[in-house]
Amino acid sequence: MTAVVNVESCSGCGECVQVCPLDAITMQNDKASVDPEVCGDCGACVDACPTQSISIS
């Protein structure tokens, strides 16, 4: 399982990047992008996302 970003609703605020303990999230074209090889499924980004654009699946 890994974090998945809905780029349609992602506002590009970067909150998820700030809270990710594994640095698995970067910003690409002003949208969050998760590296599934690094993601540890902790859910910190899900809780931090103000637009509810991230889920774990």
mmCIF file of the N, C-alpha and C atoms, coordinates in Angstrom:
data_MODEL
# 
_entry.id   MODEL 
# 
loop_
_atom_site.group_PDB 
_atom_site.id 
_atom_site.type_symbol 
_atom_site.label_atom_id 
_atom_site.label_alt_id 
_atom_site.label_comp_id 
_atom_site.label_asym_id 
_atom_site.label_entity_id 
_atom_site.label_seq_id 
_atom_site.pdbx_PDB_ins_code 
_atom_site.Cartn_x 
_atom_site.Cartn_y 
_atom_site.Cartn_z 
_atom_site.occupancy 
_atom_site.B_iso_or_equiv 
_atom_site.pdbx_formal_charge 
_atom_site.auth_seq_id 
_atom_site.auth_comp_id 
_atom_site.auth_asym_id 
_atom_site.auth_atom_id 
_atom_site.pdbx_PDB_model_num 
ATOM 1   N N  . MET A 1 1  ? 0.840  -1.180 0.000   1.00 0.00 ? 1  MET A N  1 
ATOM 2   C CA . MET A 1 1  ? 0.000  0.000  0.000   1.00 0.00 ? 1  MET A CA 1 
ATOM 3   C C  . MET A 1 1  ? 0.884  1.241  0.000   1.00 0.00 ? 1  MET A C  1 
ATOM 4   N N  . THR A 1 2  ? 0.355  2.283  -0.595  1.00 0.00 ? 2  THR A N  1 
ATOM 5   C CA . THR A 1 2  ? 1.108  3.536  -0.692  1.00 0.00 ? 2  THR A CA 1 
ATOM 6   C C  . THR A 1 2  ? 0.144  4.712  -0.784  1.00 0.00 ? 2  THR A C  1 
ATOM 7   N N  . ALA A 1 3  ? 0.649  5.887  -0.518  1.00 0.00 ? 3  ALA A N  1 
ATOM 8   C CA . ALA A 1 3  ? -0.162 7.098  -0.656  1.00 0.00 ? 3  ALA A CA 1 
ATOM 9   C C  . ALA A 1 3  ? -0.364 7.397  -2.136  1.00 0.00 ? 3  ALA A C  1 
ATOM 10  N N  . VAL A 1 4  ? -1.572 7.824  -2.458  1.00 0.00 ? 4  VAL A N  1 
ATOM 11  C CA . VAL A 1 4  ? -1.928 8.157  -3.839  1.00 0.00 ? 4  VAL A CA 1 
ATOM 12  C C  . VAL A 1 4  ? -2.523 9.556  -3.841  1.00 0.00 ? 4  VAL A C  1 
ATOM 13  N N  . VAL A 1 5  ? -2.049 10.398 -4.743  1.00 0.00 ? 5  VAL A N  1 
ATOM 14  C CA . VAL A 1 5  ? -2.505 11.782 -4.838  1.00 0.00 ? 5  VAL A CA 1 
ATOM 15  C C  . VAL A 1 5  ? -3.499 11.938 -5.978  1.00 0.00 ? 5  VAL A C  1 
ATOM 16  N N  . ASN A 1 6  ? -4.630 12.563 -5.683  1.00 0.00 ? 6  ASN A N  1 
ATOM 17  C CA . ASN A 1 6  ? -5.589 12.932 -6.719  1.00 0.00 ? 6  ASN A CA 1 
ATOM 18  C C  . ASN A 1 6  ? -5.135 14.305 -7.228  1.00 0.00 ? 6  ASN A C  1 
ATOM 19  N N  . VAL A 1 7  ? -4.448 14.327 -8.363  1.00 0.00 ? 7  VAL A N  1 
ATOM 20  C CA . VAL A 1 7  ? -3.886 15.571 -8.869  1.00 0.00 ? 7  VAL A CA 1 
ATOM 21  C C  . VAL A 1 7  ? -4.944 16.572 -9.308  1.00 0.00 ? 7  VAL A C  1 
ATOM 22  N N  . GLU A 1 8  ? -6.149 16.090 -9.561  1.00 0.00 ? 8  GLU A N  1 
ATOM 23  C CA . GLU A 1 8  ? -7.238 17.005 -9.946  1.00 0.00 ? 8  GLU A CA 1 
ATOM 24  C C  . GLU A 1 8  ? -7.621 17.926 -8.794  1.00 0.00 ? 8  GLU A C  1 
ATOM 25  N N  . SER A 1 9  ? -7.576 17.402 -7.564  1.00 0.00 ? 9  SER A N  1 
ATOM 26  C CA . SER A 1 9  ? -7.978 18.227 -6.418  1.00 0.00 ? 9  SER A CA 1 
ATOM 27  C C  . SER A 1 9  ? -6.806 18.750 -5.600  1.00 0.00 ? 9  SER A C  1 
ATOM 28  N N  . CYS A 1 10 ? -5.595 18.305 -5.890  1.00 0.00 ? 10 CYS A N  1 
ATOM 29  C CA . CYS A 1 10 ? -4.403 18.781 -5.172  1.00 0.00 ? 10 CYS A CA 1 
ATOM 30  C C  . CYS A 1 10 ? -4.204 20.265 -5.447  1.00 0.00 ? 10 CYS A C  1 
ATOM 31  N N  . SER A 1 11 ? -4.093 21.035 -4.362  1.00 0.00 ? 11 SER A N  1 
ATOM 32  C CA . SER A 1 11 ? -3.916 22.487 -4.508  1.00 0.00 ? 11 SER A CA 1 
ATOM 33  C C  . SER A 1 11 ? -2.452 22.894 -4.641  1.00 0.00 ? 11 SER A C  1 
ATOM 34  N N  . GLY A 1 12 ? -1.548 21.959 -4.383  1.00 0.00 ? 12 GLY A N  1 
ATOM 35  C CA . GLY A 1 12 ? -0.125 22.271 -4.479  1.00 0.00 ? 12 GLY A CA 1 
ATOM 36  C C  . GLY A 1 12 ? 0.412  23.033 -3.280  1.00 0.00 ? 12 GLY A C  1 
ATOM 37  N N  . CYS A 1 13 ? -0.257 22.920 -2.143  1.00 0.00 ? 13 CYS A N  1 
ATOM 38  C CA . CYS A 1 13 ? 0.145  23.684 -0.957  1.00 0.00 ? 13 CYS A CA 1 
ATOM 39  C C  . CYS A 1 13 ? 1.448  23.188 -0.341  1.00 0.00 ? 13 CYS A C  1 
ATOM 40  N N  . GLY A 1 14 ? 1.771  21.911 -0.518  1.00 0.00 ? 14 GLY A N  1 
ATOM 41  C CA . GLY A 1 14 ? 3.015  21.359 0.003   1.00 0.00 ? 14 GLY A CA 1 
ATOM 42  C C  . GLY A 1 14 ? 2.972  20.902 1.450   1.00 0.00 ? 14 GLY A C  1 
ATOM 43  N N  . GLU A 1 15 ? 1.806  20.933 2.074   1.00 0.00 ? 15 GLU A N  1 
ATOM 44  C CA . GLU A 1 15 ? 1.696  20.474 3.467   1.00 0.00 ? 15 GLU A CA 1 
ATOM 45  C C  . GLU A 1 15 ? 2.159  19.023 3.600   1.00 0.00 ? 15 GLU A C  1 
ATOM 46  N N  . CYS A 1 16 ? 1.815  18.193 2.649   1.00 0.00 ? 16 CYS A N  1 
ATOM 47  C CA . CYS A 1 16 ? 2.186  16.785 2.689   1.00 0.00 ? 16 CYS A CA 1 
ATOM 48  C C  . CYS A 1 16 ? 3.698  16.592 2.634   1.00 0.00 ? 16 CYS A C  1 
ATOM 49  N N  . VAL A 1 17 ? 4.363  17.421 1.841   1.00 0.00 ? 17 VAL A N  1 
ATOM 50  C CA . VAL A 1 17 ? 5.818  17.356 1.727   1.00 0.00 ? 17 VAL A CA 1 
ATOM 51  C C  . VAL A 1 17 ? 6.455  17.644 3.088   1.00 0.00 ? 17 VAL A C  1 
ATOM 52  N N  . GLN A 1 18 ? 5.906  18.620 3.790   1.00 0.00 ? 18 GLN A N  1 
ATOM 53  C CA . GLN A 1 18 ? 6.447  19.022 5.080   1.00 0.00 ? 18 GLN A CA 1 
ATOM 54  C C  . GLN A 1 18 ? 6.307  17.944 6.151   1.00 0.00 ? 18 GLN A C  1 
ATOM 55  N N  . VAL A 1 19 ? 5.228  17.171 6.114   1.00 0.00 ? 19 VAL A N  1 
ATOM 56  C CA . VAL A 1 19 ? 4.979  16.201 7.186   1.00 0.00 ? 19 VAL A CA 1 
ATOM 57  C C  . VAL A 1 19 ? 5.478  14.788 6.884   1.00 0.00 ? 19 VAL A C  1 
ATOM 58  N N  . CYS A 1 20 ? 5.859  14.503 5.675   1.00 0.00 ? 20 CYS A N  1 
ATOM 59  C CA . CYS A 1 20 ? 6.293  13.152 5.323   1.00 0.00 ? 20 CYS A CA 1 
ATOM 60  C C  . CYS A 1 20 ? 7.621  12.826 6.007   1.00 0.00 ? 20 CYS A C  1 
ATOM 61  N N  . PRO A 1 21 ? 7.627  11.831 6.911   1.00 0.00 ? 21 PRO A N  1 
ATOM 62  C CA . PRO A 1 21 ? 8.862  11.509 7.637   1.00 0.00 ? 21 PRO A CA 1 
ATOM 63  C C  . PRO A 1 21 ? 9.913  10.800 6.786   1.00 0.00 ? 21 PRO A C  1 
ATOM 64  N N  . LEU A 1 22 ? 9.521  10.280 5.635   1.00 0.00 ? 22 LEU A N  1 
ATOM 65  C CA . LEU A 1 22 ? 10.448 9.546  4.780   1.00 0.00 ? 22 LEU A CA 1 
ATOM 66  C C  . LEU A 1 22 ? 10.856 10.324 3.532   1.00 0.00 ? 22 LEU A C  1 
ATOM 67  N N  . ASP A 1 23 ? 10.395 11.565 3.408   1.00 0.00 ? 23 ASP A N  1 
ATOM 68  C CA . ASP A 1 23 ? 10.676 12.388 2.222   1.00 0.00 ? 23 ASP A CA 1 
ATOM 69  C C  . ASP A 1 23 ? 10.260 11.683 0.931   1.00 0.00 ? 23 ASP A C  1 
ATOM 70  N N  . ALA A 1 24 ? 9.109  11.024 0.992   1.00 0.00 ? 24 ALA A N  1 
ATOM 71  C CA . ALA A 1 24 ? 8.607  10.284 -0.167  1.00 0.00 ? 24 ALA A CA 1 
ATOM 72  C C  . ALA A 1 24 ? 7.778  11.148 -1.102  1.00 0.00 ? 24 ALA A C  1 
ATOM 73  N N  . ILE A 1 25 ? 7.489  12.391 -0.689  1.00 0.00 ? 25 ILE A N  1 
ATOM 74  C CA . ILE A 1 25 ? 6.626  13.253 -1.490  1.00 0.00 ? 25 ILE A CA 1 
ATOM 75  C C  . ILE A 1 25 ? 7.407  14.460 -1.980  1.00 0.00 ? 25 ILE A C  1 
ATOM 76  N N  . THR A 1 26 ? 7.279  14.733 -3.252  1.00 0.00 ? 26 THR A N  1 
ATOM 77  C CA . THR A 1 26 ? 7.891  15.918 -3.861  1.00 0.00 ? 26 THR A CA 1 
ATOM 78  C C  . THR A 1 26 ? 6.808  16.664 -4.628  1.00 0.00 ? 26 THR A C  1 
ATOM 79  N N  . MET A 1 27 ? 7.118  17.877 -5.010  1.00 0.00 ? 27 MET A N  1 
ATOM 80  C CA . MET A 1 27 ? 6.200  18.659 -5.826  1.00 0.00 ? 27 MET A CA 1 
ATOM 81  C C  . MET A 1 27 ? 6.679  18.616 -7.270  1.00 0.00 ? 27 MET A C  1 
ATOM 82  N N  . GLN A 1 28 ? 5.775  18.261 -8.168  1.00 0.00 ? 28 GLN A N  1 
ATOM 83  C CA . GLN A 1 28 ? 6.071  18.240 -9.592  1.00 0.00 ? 28 GLN A CA 1 
ATOM 84  C C  . GLN A 1 28 ? 4.949  18.952 -10.317 1.00 0.00 ? 28 GLN A C  1 
ATOM 85  N N  . ASN A 1 29 ? 5.291  19.991 -11.050 1.00 0.00 ? 29 ASN A N  1 
ATOM 86  C CA . ASN A 1 29 ? 4.297  20.807 -11.754 1.00 0.00 ? 29 ASN A CA 1 
ATOM 87  C C  . ASN A 1 29 ? 3.238  21.332 -10.794 1.00 0.00 ? 29 ASN A C  1 
ATOM 88  N N  . ASP A 1 30 ? 3.689  21.763 -9.618  1.00 0.00 ? 30 ASP A N  1 
ATOM 89  C CA . ASP A 1 30 ? 2.817  22.326 -8.580  1.00 0.00 ? 30 ASP A CA 1 
ATOM 90  C C  . ASP A 1 30 ? 1.784  21.339 -8.049  1.00 0.00 ? 30 ASP A C  1 
ATOM 91  N N  . LYS A 1 31 ? 2.065  20.058 -8.129  1.00 0.00 ? 31 LYS A N  1 
ATOM 92  C CA . LYS A 1 31 ? 1.205  19.007 -7.584  1.00 0.00 ? 31 LYS A CA 1 
ATOM 93  C C  . LYS A 1 31 ? 2.075  18.032 -6.801  1.00 0.00 ? 31 LYS A C  1 
ATOM 94  N N  . ALA A 1 32 ? 1.504  17.440 -5.751  1.00 0.00 ? 32 ALA A N  1 
ATOM 95  C CA . ALA A 1 32 ? 2.241  16.462 -4.958  1.00 0.00 ? 32 ALA A CA 1 
ATOM 96  C C  . ALA A 1 32 ? 2.431  15.176 -5.754  1.00 0.00 ? 32 ALA A C  1 
ATOM 97  N N  . SER A 1 33 ? 3.585  14.560 -5.566  1.00 0.00 ? 33 SER A N  1 
ATOM 98  C CA . SER A 1 33 ? 3.887  13.297 -6.227  1.00 0.00 ? 33 SER A CA 1 
ATOM 99  C C  . SER A 1 33 ? 4.544  12.378 -5.201  1.00 0.00 ? 33 SER A C  1 
ATOM 100 N N  . VAL A 1 34 ? 4.023  11.164 -5.053  1.00 0.00 ? 34 VAL A N  1 
ATOM 101 C CA . VAL A 1 34 ? 4.519  10.211 -4.069  1.00 0.00 ? 34 VAL A CA 1 
ATOM 102 C C  . VAL A 1 34 ? 5.377  9.156  -4.750  1.00 0.00 ? 34 VAL A C  1 
ATOM 103 N N  . ASP A 1 35 ? 6.558  8.903  -4.184  1.00 0.00 ? 35 ASP A N  1 
ATOM 104 C CA . ASP A 1 35 ? 7.413  7.819  -4.663  1.00 0.00 ? 35 ASP A CA 1 
ATOM 105 C C  . ASP A 1 35 ? 6.990  6.551  -3.920  1.00 0.00 ? 35 ASP A C  1 
ATOM 106 N N  . PRO A 1 36 ? 6.321  5.627  -4.604  1.00 0.00 ? 36 PRO A N  1 
ATOM 107 C CA . PRO A 1 36 ? 5.801  4.428  -3.928  1.00 0.00 ? 36 PRO A CA 1 
ATOM 108 C C  . PRO A 1 36 ? 6.897  3.527  -3.361  1.00 0.00 ? 36 PRO A C  1 
ATOM 109 N N  . GLU A 1 37 ? 8.107  3.647  -3.892  1.00 0.00 ? 37 GLU A N  1 
ATOM 110 C CA . GLU A 1 37 ? 9.223  2.840  -3.394  1.00 0.00 ? 37 GLU A CA 1 
ATOM 111 C C  . GLU A 1 37 ? 9.708  3.327  -2.026  1.00 0.00 ? 37 GLU A C  1 
ATOM 112 N N  . VAL A 1 38 ? 9.424  4.585  -1.711  1.00 0.00 ? 38 VAL A N  1 
ATOM 113 C CA . VAL A 1 38 ? 9.891  5.190  -0.465  1.00 0.00 ? 38 VAL A CA 1 
ATOM 114 C C  . VAL A 1 38 ? 8.769  5.303  0.567   1.00 0.00 ? 38 VAL A C  1 
ATOM 115 N N  . CYS A 1 39 ? 7.545  5.456  0.117   1.00 0.00 ? 39 CYS A N  1 
ATOM 116 C CA . CYS A 1 39 ? 6.397  5.651  0.999   1.00 0.00 ? 39 CYS A CA 1 
ATOM 117 C C  . CYS A 1 39 ? 6.267  4.513  2.009   1.00 0.00 ? 39 CYS A C  1 
ATOM 118 N N  . GLY A 1 40 ? 6.061  4.888  3.276   1.00 0.00 ? 40 GLY A N  1 
ATOM 119 C CA . GLY A 1 40 ? 5.927  3.898  4.333   1.00 0.00 ? 40 GLY A CA 1 
ATOM 120 C C  . GLY A 1 40 ? 4.513  3.696  4.820   1.00 0.00 ? 40 GLY A C  1 
ATOM 121 N N  . ASP A 1 41 ? 3.526  4.217  4.104   1.00 0.00 ? 41 ASP A N  1 
ATOM 122 C CA . ASP A 1 41 ? 2.111  4.034  4.438   1.00 0.00 ? 41 ASP A CA 1 
ATOM 123 C C  . ASP A 1 41 ? 1.722  4.560  5.817   1.00 0.00 ? 41 ASP A C  1 
ATOM 124 N N  . CYS A 1 42 ? 2.389  5.599  6.297   1.00 0.00 ? 42 CYS A N  1 
ATOM 125 C CA . CYS A 1 42 ? 2.113  6.077  7.655   1.00 0.00 ? 42 CYS A CA 1 
ATOM 126 C C  . CYS A 1 42 ? 0.828  6.897  7.750   1.00 0.00 ? 42 CYS A C  1 
ATOM 127 N N  . GLY A 1 43 ? 0.437  7.543  6.646   1.00 0.00 ? 43 GLY A N  1 
ATOM 128 C CA . GLY A 1 43 ? -0.790 8.327  6.632   1.00 0.00 ? 43 GLY A CA 1 
ATOM 129 C C  . GLY A 1 43 ? -0.650 9.760  7.096   1.00 0.00 ? 43 GLY A C  1 
ATOM 130 N N  . ALA A 1 44 ? 0.556  10.190 7.416   1.00 0.00 ? 44 ALA A N  1 
ATOM 131 C CA . ALA A 1 44 ? 0.755  11.574 7.867   1.00 0.00 ? 44 ALA A CA 1 
ATOM 132 C C  . ALA A 1 44 ? 0.298  12.562 6.801   1.00 0.00 ? 44 ALA A C  1 
ATOM 133 N N  . CYS A 1 45 ? 0.543  12.259 5.553   1.00 0.00 ? 45 CYS A N  1 
ATOM 134 C CA . CYS A 1 45 ? 0.163  13.147 4.458   1.00 0.00 ? 45 CYS A CA 1 
ATOM 135 C C  . CYS A 1 45 ? -1.355 13.211 4.302   1.00 0.00 ? 45 CYS A C  1 
ATOM 136 N N  . VAL A 1 46 ? -2.017 12.089 4.534   1.00 0.00 ? 46 VAL A N  1 
ATOM 137 C CA . VAL A 1 46 ? -3.481 12.041 4.441   1.00 0.00 ? 46 VAL A CA 1 
ATOM 138 C C  . VAL A 1 46 ? -4.086 13.002 5.463   1.00 0.00 ? 46 VAL A C  1 
ATOM 139 N N  . ASP A 1 47 ? -3.582 12.946 6.684   1.00 0.00 ? 47 ASP A N  1 
ATOM 140 C CA . ASP A 1 47 ? -4.078 13.812 7.751   1.00 0.00 ? 47 ASP A CA 1 
ATOM 141 C C  . ASP A 1 47 ? -3.754 15.283 7.509   1.00 0.00 ? 47 ASP A C  1 
ATOM 142 N N  . ALA A 1 48 ? -2.624 15.555 6.867   1.00 0.00 ? 48 ALA A N  1 
ATOM 143 C CA . ALA A 1 48 ? -2.179 16.938 6.661   1.00 0.00 ? 48 ALA A CA 1 
ATOM 144 C C  . ALA A 1 48 ? -2.826 17.620 5.454   1.00 0.00 ? 48 ALA A C  1 
ATOM 145 N N  . CYS A 1 49 ? -3.339 16.859 4.518   1.00 0.00 ? 49 CYS A N  1 
ATOM 146 C CA . CYS A 1 49 ? -3.857 17.434 3.274   1.00 0.00 ? 49 CYS A CA 1 
ATOM 147 C C  . CYS A 1 49 ? -5.167 18.198 3.495   1.00 0.00 ? 49 CYS A C  1 
ATOM 148 N N  . PRO A 1 50 ? -5.153 19.511 3.276   1.00 0.00 ? 50 PRO A N  1 
ATOM 149 C CA . PRO A 1 50 ? -6.363 20.306 3.506   1.00 0.00 ? 50 PRO A CA 1 
ATOM 150 C C  . PRO A 1 50 ? -7.460 20.083 2.461   1.00 0.00 ? 50 PRO A C  1 
ATOM 151 N N  . THR A 1 51 ? -7.111 19.512 1.302   1.00 0.00 ? 51 THR A N  1 
ATOM 152 C CA . THR A 1 51 ? -8.110 19.285 0.264   1.00 0.00 ? 51 THR A CA 1 
ATOM 153 C C  . THR A 1 51 ? -8.515 17.814 0.167   1.00 0.00 ? 51 THR A C  1 
ATOM 154 N N  . GLN A 1 52 ? -8.026 16.995 1.100   1.00 0.00 ? 52 GLN A N  1 
ATOM 155 C CA . GLN A 1 52 ? -8.330 15.556 1.128   1.00 0.00 ? 52 GLN A CA 1 
ATOM 156 C C  . GLN A 1 52 ? -8.026 14.895 -0.215  1.00 0.00 ? 52 GLN A C  1 
ATOM 157 N N  . SER A 1 53 ? -6.878 15.283 -0.781  1.00 0.00 ? 53 SER A N  1 
ATOM 158 C CA . SER A 1 53 ? -6.486 14.779 -2.091  1.00 0.00 ? 53 SER A CA 1 
ATOM 159 C C  . SER A 1 53 ? -5.572 13.558 -2.027  1.00 0.00 ? 53 SER A C  1 
ATOM 160 N N  . ILE A 1 54 ? -5.243 13.099 -0.815  1.00 0.00 ? 54 ILE A N  1 
ATOM 161 C CA . ILE A 1 54 ? -4.346 11.961 -0.676  1.00 0.00 ? 54 ILE A CA 1 
ATOM 162 C C  . ILE A 1 54 ? -5.064 10.838 0.059   1.00 0.00 ? 54 ILE A C  1 
ATOM 163 N N  . SER A 1 55 ? -4.888 9.632  -0.461  1.00 0.00 ? 55 SER A N  1 
ATOM 164 C CA . SER A 1 55 ? -5.452 8.448  0.191   1.00 0.00 ? 55 SER A CA 1 
ATOM 165 C C  . SER A 1 55 ? -4.391 7.358  0.202   1.00 0.00 ? 55 SER A C  1 
ATOM 166 N N  . ILE A 1 56 ? -4.609 6.365  1.038   1.00 0.00 ? 56 ILE A N  1 
ATOM 167 C CA . ILE A 1 56 ? -3.707 5.205  1.069   1.00 0.00 ? 56 ILE A CA 1 
ATOM 168 C C  . ILE A 1 56 ? -4.431 4.054  0.396   1.00 0.00 ? 56 ILE A C  1 
ATOM 169 N N  . SER A 1 57 ? -3.776 3.493  -0.614  1.00 0.00 ? 57 SER A N  1 
ATOM 170 C CA . SER A 1 57 ? -4.386 2.343  -1.288  1.00 0.00 ? 57 SER A CA 1 
ATOM 171 C C  . SER A 1 57 ? -3.318 1.428  -1.851  1.00 0.00 ? 57 SER A C  1 
# 
